[in-house]
């Protein structure tokens, strides 16, 4: 019963509690001079007659039932209980920013523009187990071109939950190693006591013990004491035989010895049972985990595999909260401004103000609905486009990162941008759309997977029959104008560490979705990209080519567009040498026409950069040299830097509390040359105060214009209040008639982190 009591208590009371000091006033039986020992919480004792026992362990190497007599006591200092975890933890920051610019550069000609921005980010943790993020942003200004935007978002994602779980496991894994050492000591103690038990059992039931019983029986039957001295016998062997019988113990004496050993065996069996139960309890609390925890978890390809791995680890509740499988299966729950990003032919990278839920244990379900906050470039451009909204339902089987088949239904209202919407006056504009899509993903090999999708939508109002509804045009499968399909491939070649991606899309003339805009003609879009490292990944080359993308309604798409965009970039990183990067890629620019419409022009840009961080005589320095070339024409754009070569050299020195920076620049084109130079010094007065200032010089070659500007700034960190930064800058930019126009900017920023 005593053993049963202790086992039941272990299971309810938990693990051992270590005291900072536990010293007996008299020596402990069985553990003299051991110093601090470990006892169970709440001073648990078990009585046996007039003696009480307390279960204790000295340095975790020997666990004993220690007798606690009436005249004995322990001086203890109890370890304080762990702090109670609050229901809600809040961390985050608040930022206010005021920005002023006296003149906006081309292509937007505006003066005295200002903007107020307030951003709040909150990281909430409920019961130290469940992470939730809250974001609030509002931007207000006086510009007629830039939108006033306000957005609130509250979101839970399995990514945040996994990050919190990894952080807990990392901390727990470090403490687990110390506990495992204690567990090894307990195992050694258990093995030592088990060895004693086996030795005692061998003394009673082994062959030697049986032989002793036989000899004792013979002595009892034939070993009576003779009437003569055996030494007088003439036969030496006979004399020795009589002597041995005289020395052999009696059967009763042997039985008394065996009874004492049986009593020891009973006590040891109880002790071994207690030690074994204690060892198994601590083993389950620590977790039967071999190898690195994080490496095992990181190897999980998706949340389903991660849940299975966590289940096998038998982790404690302090690390693994209840319902972790459900929390991992919930990919996201979002309220407010969220990003709808599902597939190539349904909705991709669309910001909505609404609700979004995505759940993926092994089957898949997702729901998104809300008002479209912005699409394409109207995040920047303040246009009078009609209100648009999106509703989407998606379901299927399989993990999103693995093999799956998903069906999607989407509907809503979307603005159309093409010539048909302005030239066709026979139809009343109806911007409602609906569509269906089927997407599949196949993991062909470990390093190769394919994604395919087919979709149909309702016809745009200018192509649909007068009496034809949206549902009728959607389900009229004989009409192929409103169909689209796409296929994408992703591959990795381990031998050469090459990454390959590609997409091919065919879009019907009447196909509509929220991922692209409708041109009014059948189009083909494709892209391919290669990432290839060389020289042990010191040189990385990226090359890409694409035909059309239809992600901006401002691009002028012809009846059958064949625009090809090419991109190539190379980066060289060699230890102790400068980092060299060069790229050639397409750029774009928005131009506002006289009728108020906007046109996007594309042109190529060449950019090269050399940067190096190094030390010269204990002084840290950083140097950057960059070259930029715009390959555009005046007819493409009202951009005054058209077809311009730009060279910039920046050098920074870190001199203790001082940071000294100098910059030289040149902008060269066919009409004029513009040169600039500036110097800036930052001084760290205190850890909470920085000040700085500088001078600018500009020279324009056509009219030999020379202008001098300045810049000043400071930063102050006020305890319990936050950080305040201010900046003022007076400079000059190219303006009309090749003149230098004054451009004054200012900024005030307040930041509070908590």
C-alpha positions in Angstrom: 0.0 0.0 0.0 2.9 2.3 0.7 4.2 1.9 -2.8 0.8 2.4 -4.3 0.4 5.6 -2.3 3.6 7.1 -3.6 2.9 6.2 -7.2 -0.6 7.7 -7.1 0.9 10.8 -5.5 3.6 11.1 -8.2 1.0 11.0 -10.9 -1.1 13.8 -9.3 1.6 16.0 -7.7 4.0 16.0 -10.6 7.8 16.0 -10.7 10.4 16.5 -8.0 10.9 20.0 -6.5 14.4 21.1 -5.9 15.1 23.1 -2.8 17.9 25.7 -2.7 19.1 24.1 0.6 17.9 21.1 2.5 20.2 20.2 5.4 19.6 17.8 8.2 20.5 18.9 11.7 21.8 15.3 12.3 23.3 12.9 9.8 20.9 11.1 7.4 20.8 7.3 7.6 22.0 5.9 4.3 23.1 9.4 3.0 25.7 10.9 5.3 27.3 14.1 4.3 25.5 14.4 1.0 24.5 18.0 1.5 21.5 19.4 -0.5 18.9 16.8 -1.4 15.7 16.7 -3.4 12.3 16.1 -1.8 8.8 15.9 -3.0 6.5 18.9 -2.7 4.1 19.7 0.1 6.2 17.8 2.7 4.6 14.4 1.9 5.4 11.8 4.5 4.3 8.2 4.9 4.1 6.6 8.4 5.1 3.2 9.5 4.6 2.6 13.2 6.3 5.4 15.1 8.6 6.4 12.2 7.7 8.7 9.3 9.4 8.5 5.9 10.1 11.2 3.3 11.1 10.3 -0.2 14.3 12.2 -1.1 17.3 12.2 -3.4 20.8 13.5 -2.9 22.1 15.2 -6.1 19.7 13.0 -8.0 22.1 10.0 -7.7 20.4 8.1 -5.0 16.7 8.1 -4.2 15.7 6.9 -0.7 12.9 6.6 1.7 14.5 8.5 4.6 13.2 7.7 8.1 12.1 10.9 9.9 12.1 10.3 13.6 10.3 12.4 16.1 13.6 14.1 17.3 14.8 14.9 13.8 14.0 17.9 11.6 15.1 19.5 8.3 15.9 23.1 7.7 14.6 24.0 4.2 14.3 26.9 1.9 11.4 26.4 -0.5 11.9 27.2 -4.1 9.4 29.9 -5.1 6.6 28.8 -7.3 6.9 29.8 -11.0 5.2 33.1 -11.8 1.6 32.9 -12.9 1.2 33.3 -16.6 -1.1 36.3 -17.5 -4.1 35.7 -19.6 -2.9 38.3 -22.2 0.5 39.5 -23.2 0.8 42.6 -25.4 3.9 43.7 -27.3 4.1 46.0 -30.3 4.7 49.6 -31.4 3.0 52.8 -32.3 4.4 55.1 -35.0 3.3 58.5 -36.2 4.9 60.1 -39.3 4.4 63.5 -40.8 5.9 64.1 -44.2 6.1 67.4 -46.2 7.3 68.0 -49.7 7.3 71.4 -51.4 7.3 70.0 -54.9 6.5 66.5 -56.2 8.8 65.4 -59.0 7.5 64.5 -62.4 5.3 63.0 -63.7 3.1 64.3 -60.9 3.3 68.1 -60.7 2.0 69.2 -57.3 3.2 71.6 -54.7 3.1 71.7 -50.9 2.1 68.1 -50.3 1.9 66.6 -46.9 0.8 63.3 -45.4 0.0 62.1 -41.9 0.5 58.4 -41.2 -0.3 56.4 -38.1 0.7 52.8 -37.8 0.1 50.5 -34.8 1.3 46.9 -34.6 0.3 44.7 -31.7 1.5 41.1 -31.0 -1.0 39.5 -28.6 -0.4 36.2 -26.9 -3.3 34.6 -25.1 -2.4 32.3 -22.1 1.1 32.2 -23.4 -0.1 29.7 -26.1 -2.1 31.4 -28.8 -0.6 34.2 -30.9 -2.8 36.9 -32.6 -1.6 40.0 -34.6 -3.4 43.3 -34.8 -2.4 46.0 -37.3 -3.9 49.4 -37.8 -2.8 51.9 -40.5 -4.2 55.2 -41.6 -2.8 57.7 -44.1 -4.3 61.1 -44.7 -3.0 63.9 -46.9 -3.9 66.8 -49.2 -2.8 65.3 -52.5 -5.4 64.8 -55.2 -3.4 61.9 -56.7 -2.7 59.8 -53.6 -5.5 57.9 -51.8 -6.4 58.4 -48.1 -6.3 54.8 -46.7 -7.4 53.4 -43.4 -7.1 49.7 -42.6 -7.4 47.4 -39.6 -6.4 43.8 -39.6 -6.6 41.1 -36.9 -5.1 37.8 -37.9 -4.1 34.4 -36.6 -1.8 32.3 -38.8 -0.3 28.9 -38.3 3.0 30.4 -39.2 3.0 32.6 -36.1 1.9 29.6 -34.0 4.8 27.5 -35.3 7.3 30.2 -34.7 6.1 30.5 -31.1 6.2 26.7 -30.8 9.8 26.6 -32.1 10.8 29.3 -29.7 9.3 27.3 -26.7 10.9 24.1 -27.9 14.3 25.7 -28.2 14.1 27.0 -24.6 12.7 23.7 -23.4 15.3 21.7 -25.3 18.1 23.4 -23.4 16.6 22.7 -20.0 15.8 19.1 -21.1 19.5 18.3 -21.3 20.0 19.1 -17.7 16.9 17.1 -16.7 18.1 14.2 -18.8 21.4 14.2 -16.8 19.3 13.9 -13.7 17.3 11.2 -15.3 20.5 9.3 -16.1 21.5 9.5 -12.4 18.1 8.0 -11.5 18.7 5.2 -14.0 22.1 4.4 -12.5 20.5 4.3 -9.0 17.7 2.1 -10.3 20.3 -0.3 -11.9 22.4 -0.4 -8.8 19.4 -1.4 -6.6 18.2 -3.9 -9.2 21.7 -5.5 -9.1 21.5 -5.8 -5.3 18.1 -7.4 -5.7 19.3 -10.0 -8.2 22.3 -10.9 -6.0 20.1 -11.5 -3.0 17.8 -13.7 -5.1 20.8 -15.6 -6.3 21.9 -16.2 -2.7 18.5 -17.8 -2.0 17.6 -19.6 -5.3 20.9 -20.1 -7.0 22.9 -23.4 -7.3 25.2 -22.5 -4.4 22.2 -21.9 -2.2 20.7 -25.3 -3.1 24.0 -27.0 -2.3 24.1 -25.3 1.1 20.6 -26.6 1.8 21.6 -30.2 0.9 24.6 -30.0 3.1 22.6 -28.6 6.0 20.1 -31.5 5.6 22.9 -34.0 5.6 24.3 -32.5 8.7 20.9 -32.7 10.4 20.5 -36.4 9.5 24.1 -37.7 9.8 26.1 -35.1 11.5 25.4 -35.9 15.2 28.4 -35.2 17.5 30.6 -38.4 18.1 31.8 -39.7 21.6 35.4 -39.5 20.5 37.8 -37.1 19.1 37.9 -37.3 15.3 41.6 -36.5 15.3 42.3 -39.9 16.8 40.9 -41.7 13.7 43.6 -43.4 11.7 42.0 -42.5 8.3 42.7 -38.8 7.6 39.8 -38.5 5.1 37.4 -39.9 7.6 38.6 -37.4 10.2 38.1 -34.4 7.8 34.6 -35.7 6.9 33.6 -35.7 10.6 35.1 -32.2 11.1 33.2 -30.7 8.2 29.9 -32.1 9.5 30.6 -30.6 12.8 31.3 -27.1 11.3 28.3 -27.1 8.9 25.4 -24.9 10.1 22.2 -26.4 11.2 19.1 -26.3 9.0 17.4 -24.0 11.4 20.3 -21.5 11.4 20.3 -21.5 7.5 16.6 -20.9 7.4 17.0 -17.9 9.7 19.6 -16.5 7.3 17.3 -17.1 4.3 14.4 -15.5 6.1 16.5 -12.3 6.8 17.5 -12.2 3.1 13.9 -12.7 2.0 13.0 -9.7 4.2 15.8 -7.7 2.4 14.4 -8.9 -1.0 10.9 -7.7 -0.1 12.3 -4.3 0.9 14.4 -4.0 -2.2 11.6 -5.0 -4.4 9.5 -2.2 -3.0 12.4 0.2 -3.4 13.1 -0.9 -7.0 9.4 -0.5 -7.8 9.4 3.0 -6.4 12.6 4.0 -8.3 11.3 2.5 -11.5 8.0 4.3 -11.2 9.8 7.6 -10.4 12.2 7.1 -13.4 9.3 6.4 -15.8 7.4 9.4 -14.5 10.3 11.7 -15.1 11.0 10.1 -18.4 7.5 10.8 -19.6 7.7 14.4 -18.3 11.0 15.1 -20.1 9.8 13.4 -23.3 11.3 10.4 -25.0 13.0 12.4 -27.7 16.2 11.5 -29.4 18.2 13.9 -31.5 17.7 17.6 -32.1 14.1 18.7 -31.6 14.1 21.6 -34.0 15.8 19.7 -36.8 13.1 17.1 -36.6 10.4 19.7 -36.7 11.9 21.7 -39.4 12.1 18.6 -41.6 8.3 18.4 -41.6 7.1 19.3 -45.0 3.6 20.5 -43.9 1.5 21.0 -40.9 0.1 17.4 -41.0 3.6 15.9 -40.8 4.5 18.4 -38.0 1.4 17.4 -36.0 2.4 13.7 -36.3 6.0 14.5 -35.2 4.9 16.5 -32.2 2.6 13.6 -31.1 5.4 11.1 -31.2 7.6 13.4 -29.0 5.3 13.2 -26.0 5.9 16.8 -25.1 4.6 18.4 -21.8 1.5 20.7 -21.9 3.7 23.6 -21.0 5.3 23.4 -24.4 2.5 21.9 -26.5 -0.9 23.5 -25.8 -4.2 21.7 -26.1 -5.7 21.6 -29.5 -2.4 22.1 -31.2 -3.5 19.9 -34.2 -6.4 22.2 -34.9 -4.2 25.3 -34.4 -1.7 24.0 -37.0 -4.5 23.1 -39.4 -5.9 26.7 -39.3 -3.6 28.3 -41.9 -5.1 31.7 -41.3 -8.1 33.6 -39.8 -8.2 37.2 -40.8 -10.6 40.1 -40.1 -10.3 43.5 -41.7 -7.7 44.1 -44.4 -6.3 40.8 -45.6 -4.6 39.5 -48.7 -6.5 37.1 -50.9 -3.9 34.9 -52.6 -5.2 31.6 -54.0 -4.4 30.8 -57.6 -3.3 32.1 -61.0 -6.8 32.1 -62.5 -9.0 33.0 -59.5 -7.7 35.6 -57.1 -4.0 36.4 -56.5 -2.5 39.2 -54.4 -5.8 41.1 -53.9 -6.3 43.2 -50.8 -9.8 43.0 -49.4 -11.6 44.5 -46.4 -13.5 41.6 -45.0 -13.1 38.1 -43.6 -10.8 35.3 -44.7 -10.4 31.7 -43.3 -8.2 28.9 -44.5 -8.3 25.4 -42.9 -6.1 22.5 -44.0 -5.8 19.4 -41.7 -5.7 16.9 -44.6 -8.7 18.1 -46.5 -8.9 21.8 -47.5 -11.4 24.6 -47.1 -11.2 28.3 -47.6 -13.6 31.2 -47.5 -12.9 34.9 -48.4 -15.3 37.7 -48.8 -15.0 41.5 -48.6 -14.7 44.8 -50.4 -11.6 45.1 -52.7 -9.4 47.6 -51.0 -7.1 48.1 -53.9 -6.0 46.3 -57.1 -3.0 46.9 -59.3 -1.9 50.6 -59.1 -5.0 52.2 -57.6 -3.3 51.7 -54.2 -1.3 54.8 -55.2 -3.6 56.4 -57.7 -6.7 58.1 -56.4 -9.2 57.2 -59.1 -13.0 57.3 -59.2 -13.4 53.5 -60.0 -16.6 52.0 -58.9 -16.7 49.9 -55.7 -15.6 46.3 -56.2 -16.0 43.3 -54.0 -14.9 39.6 -53.9 -16.5 36.4 -52.5 -14.7 33.1 -52.9 -15.2 29.5 -51.7 -12.5 26.9 -52.1 -12.5 23.2 -51.1 -10.7 20.0 -51.9 -8.4 17.3 -50.6 -4.7 17.3 -49.9 -2.2 19.5 -48.2 -1.5 22.9 -49.9 2.2 22.2 -50.0 1.7 18.7 -51.4 -0.4 16.8 -53.8 -3.9 18.2 -53.9 -7.0 18.9 -55.9 -9.0 22.0 -55.1 -12.3 23.4 -56.5 -12.9 27.1 -56.5 -16.0 29.2 -56.9 -15.7 33.0 -57.1 -18.0 35.9 -57.7 -18.1 39.6 -57.2 -17.9 42.9 -58.9 -14.8 44.1 -60.8 -14.0 47.1 -63.0 -13.2 46.3 -66.6 -10.4 48.1 -68.4 -10.3 47.8 -72.2 -11.5 49.5 -75.4 -14.7 47.5 -75.5 -16.0 49.2 -72.3 -15.7 52.7 -73.7 -16.7 52.0 -77.4 -19.7 49.8 -76.8 -22.8 51.9 -76.0 -25.4 49.2 -76.8 -25.0 47.5 -73.5 -25.6 48.8 -70.0 -22.4 48.2 -68.0 -22.6 45.3 -65.7 -19.4 44.6 -63.8 -20.6 41.5 -61.9 -18.6 38.4 -62.6 -18.6 34.7 -61.4 -16.4 31.8 -62.2 -15.2 28.3 -61.3 -11.8 26.7 -61.4 -10.2 23.3 -60.7 -6.5 23.2 -59.5 -4.2 20.3 -59.0 -0.7 19.9 -57.7 1.5 16.8 -58.3 4.8 16.2 -56.6 6.4 14.1 -59.3 9.8 13.7 -57.5 11.3 15.1 -54.4 12.6 18.1 -56.3 9.9 18.5 -59.0 6.3 19.4 -58.9 3.7 20.6 -61.4 0.6 22.8 -60.8 -2.2 22.9 -63.3 -5.5 24.8 -63.4 -8.5 25.1 -65.7 -11.2 27.8 -65.2 -14.4 29.2 -66.7 -16.1 32.5 -66.0 -19.2 34.4 -67.0 -18.8 36.5 -70.1 -18.3 40.3 -69.9 -21.5 42.3 -70.5 -20.3 43.4 -73.9 -19.9 39.8 -75.2 -22.9 38.2 -73.6 -26.3 37.9 -75.3 -28.9 40.4 -74.3 -31.1 37.8 -72.4 -28.2 35.7 -71.2 -27.6 35.6 -67.4 -24.2 35.2 -65.7 -24.9 31.6 -64.7 -26.0 30.7 -68.3 -22.9 32.1 -69.8 -20.8 30.4 -67.1 -22.3 26.9 -67.8 -22.6 27.2 -71.6 -19.6 24.8 -72.2 -20.0 25.0 -75.9 -18.7 28.6 -75.8 -15.0 28.5 -75.3 -14.3 32.3 -75.2 -14.6 32.4 -71.4 -12.1 29.6 -70.7 -8.6 29.7 -69.4 -5.9 27.3 -68.4 -2.5 27.4 -66.9 0.4 25.1 -66.0 3.4 25.8 -63.8 6.5 23.8 -63.0 9.0 24.1 -60.2 12.2 22.1 -60.1 15.5 21.9 -58.2 18.6 20.1 -59.4 20.7 19.2 -56.3 23.9 18.4 -58.2 24.2 21.9 -59.6 21.8 23.6 -57.1 19.8 25.0 -60.0 16.3 26.3 -59.4 13.9 26.4 -62.4 10.4 27.9 -62.5 8.0 28.4 -65.3 4.4 29.2 -66.1 2.3 29.1 -69.2 -1.3 30.6 -69.4 -3.9 30.8 -72.2 -6.6 33.3 -71.6 -9.9 33.4 -73.6 -11.1 36.7 -74.9 -14.0 36.7 -72.5 -12.4 35.2 -69.5 -12.6 37.2 -66.3 -11.0 36.8 -62.8 -9.6 38.8 -60.0 -6.0 37.7 -60.8 -5.7 39.7 -64.1 -7.5 42.2 -66.1 -9.5 41.4 -69.3 -8.0 42.7 -72.5 -11.0 41.8 -74.7 -8.9 39.5 -76.9 -7.4 36.0 -76.6 -4.0 36.2 -75.0 -1.0 34.0 -74.2 1.2 34.7 -71.2 4.3 32.8 -70.1 7.4 33.2 -68.0 10.5 31.2 -67.1 13.2 31.8 -64.5 16.6 30.2 -63.7 18.6 30.7 -60.5 22.1 29.3 -60.8 24.9 29.5 -58.2 28.6 29.1 -59.2 31.9 28.8 -57.4 30.5 27.3 -54.2 27.5 29.8 -54.2 29.8 32.8 -54.3 28.3 33.9 -57.7 24.5 33.8 -58.2 23.0 34.4 -61.6 19.3 34.9 -62.1 17.8 35.1 -65.6 14.1 35.4 -66.5 12.0 36.0 -69.5 8.3 36.6 -69.8 5.6 37.4 -72.3 2.8 39.7 -71.0 1.6 39.6 -67.5 -1.7 41.6 -67.5 -1.3 42.8 -63.9 -1.8 46.5 -64.8 -4.7 48.0 -66.6 -2.5 51.0 -67.5 -0.4 49.0 -69.9 -1.6 49.4 -73.5 -2.4 45.9 -74.7 -3.0 45.5 -78.4 -5.3 42.9 -80.0 -2.6 40.3 -79.9 0.2 41.5 -77.6 3.7 39.9 -78.0 5.7 42.0 -75.6 8.7 40.1 -74.3 10.4 41.2 -71.1 13.9 40.0 -70.2 15.7 40.1 -66.9 19.2 39.1 -65.9 21.0 39.7 -62.6 24.3 38.6 -61.2 25.7 38.9 -57.6 29.3 38.0 -56.6 30.1 37.6 -52.9 33.7 36.6 -52.0 34.8 36.8 -48.4 36.9 39.9 -47.6 36.2 41.4 -51.0 33.6 43.9 -52.3 30.1 42.6 -53.2 29.4 43.2 -56.9 25.9 43.2 -58.3 24.7 44.0 -61.8 21.2 43.7 -63.3 19.3 44.5 -66.5 15.5 44.4 -66.1 12.3 46.2 -67.2 11.0 49.2 -65.4 7.7 51.0 -65.7 6.4 54.5 -65.1 2.9 56.0 -64.8 2.2 59.1 -66.8 -1.0 61.2 -66.4 -2.3 62.5 -69.7 -4.1 65.8 -70.3 -7.5 64.1 -70.3 -6.9 62.7 -66.8 -6.2 59.2 -67.9 -3.1 57.3 -66.9 -0.7 55.4 -69.1 2.1 53.0 -68.0 5.2 52.9 -70.1 7.9 50.3 -69.8 11.6 50.5 -70.5 14.8 48.8 -69.5 17.1 49.8 -66.8 20.7 48.8 -66.2 22.0 48.9 -62.6 25.4 48.0 -61.3 26.6 48.3 -57.7 29.9 47.6 -55.9 29.8 47.8 -52.1 32.4 47.0 -49.4 32.5 47.1 -45.6 36.1 47.1 -44.4 38.5 48.4 -41.7 41.5 50.8 -42.1 43.7 51.3 -39.1 40.9 50.3 -36.6 38.4 52.6 -38.4 35.3 50.9 -39.9 34.4 52.1 -43.4 31.8 51.4 -46.0 32.0 52.4 -49.7 29.3 52.1 -52.4 29.7 52.8 -56.1 26.6 52.5 -58.3 25.8 53.1 -62.0 22.2 53.4 -63.4 21.2 53.7 -67.0 17.6 54.4 -68.2 16.9 53.1 -71.7 13.8 55.3 -72.5 12.9 58.1 -74.8 11.3 61.4 -74.4 8.3 60.1 -76.3 7.9 57.4 -73.8 7.7 59.6 -70.8 7.6 63.0 -69.3 10.4 61.8 -67.0 13.1 64.4 -67.1 15.8 61.8 -66.5 15.0 60.0 -69.8 17.9 58.1 -71.4 20.1 59.2 -68.5 23.3 57.7 -67.1 23.6 58.1 -63.3 26.8 57.6 -61.3 26.9 57.7 -57.5 29.8 57.3 -55.0 29.1 57.1 -51.3 31.7 56.7 -48.5 31.0 56.3 -44.8 33.4 56.3 -41.9 32.5 55.2 -38.3 34.7 57.2 -35.9 33.5 56.3 -32.4 30.6 58.6 -31.7 30.9 60.2 -35.1 29.6 58.9 -38.4 31.0 60.9 -41.4 29.4 60.4 -44.8 30.2 61.9 -48.2 28.4 61.5 -51.6 29.2 62.5 -55.1 26.8 62.0 -58.0 26.5 62.8 -61.8 23.4 62.5 -64.0 24.4 62.7 -67.7 22.1 62.8 -70.7 21.9 64.4 -74.2 20.5 67.7 -73.0 22.5 68.6 -69.9 24.6 67.3 -67.1 23.8 67.6 -63.4 26.5 67.1 -60.8 26.0 66.9 -57.0 28.0 66.6 -53.9 27.1 66.5 -50.2 28.7 65.8 -46.8 27.0 64.8 -43.6 28.1 64.2 -40.0 26.2 62.3 -37.4 27.1 62.6 -33.7 26.0 60.3 -30.9 25.8 62.6 -28.0 24.3 60.0 -25.6 22.8 56.6 -26.0 19.4 58.4 -26.2 20.4 61.5 -28.3 21.8 61.8 -31.9 22.2 64.9 -33.9 23.4 65.5 -37.5 23.7 67.9 -40.4 25.2 68.4 -43.8 25.6 70.6 -46.8 24.6 69.9 -50.5 26.0 71.3 -53.7 24.3 71.1 -57.2 25.7 72.2 -60.5 23.7 72.2 -63.8 25.8 72.5 -67.0 23.4 74.1 -69.5 22.9 77.4 -67.6 25.8 76.8 -65.3 23.5 76.9 -62.3 25.0 76.5 -58.9 22.8 75.9 -55.8 23.7 75.1 -52.2 21.3 73.2 -49.9 21.5 71.8 -46.4 20.1 69.0 -44.3 19.7 68.6 -40.5 18.3 65.9 -38.2 18.1 64.7 -34.7 16.8 61.7 -32.7 15.9 61.7 -29.0 14.7 58.7 -26.9 12.7 59.8 -23.9 12.1 57.2 -21.2 8.5 56.0 -20.9 7.5 58.3 -23.8 9.2 57.0 -26.9 11.5 58.1 -29.6 11.2 61.3 -31.6 13.0 62.0 -34.9 13.0 65.1 -37.0 14.5 65.9 -40.4 14.7 68.9 -42.6 16.2 69.0 -46.1 16.6 71.8 -48.7 17.6 70.5 -52.1 17.2 71.1 -55.8 15.7 68.9 -58.6 15.5 69.3 -62.4 12.4 71.1 -63.5 10.8 72.7 -66.5 13.0 74.4 -69.1 16.1 72.6 -67.7 16.1 74.7 -64.6 16.9 73.6 -61.0 13.8 73.9 -58.8 13.9 74.2 -55.1 12.6 71.1 -53.3 12.1 71.3 -49.5 11.2 68.2 -47.5 10.6 67.7 -43.8 9.7 64.7 -41.6 8.6 64.2 -38.0 8.4 60.7 -36.7 7.4 59.4 -33.3 7.8 55.7 -32.3 6.9 53.9 -29.1 7.9 50.3 -28.6 6.3 48.3 -25.8 
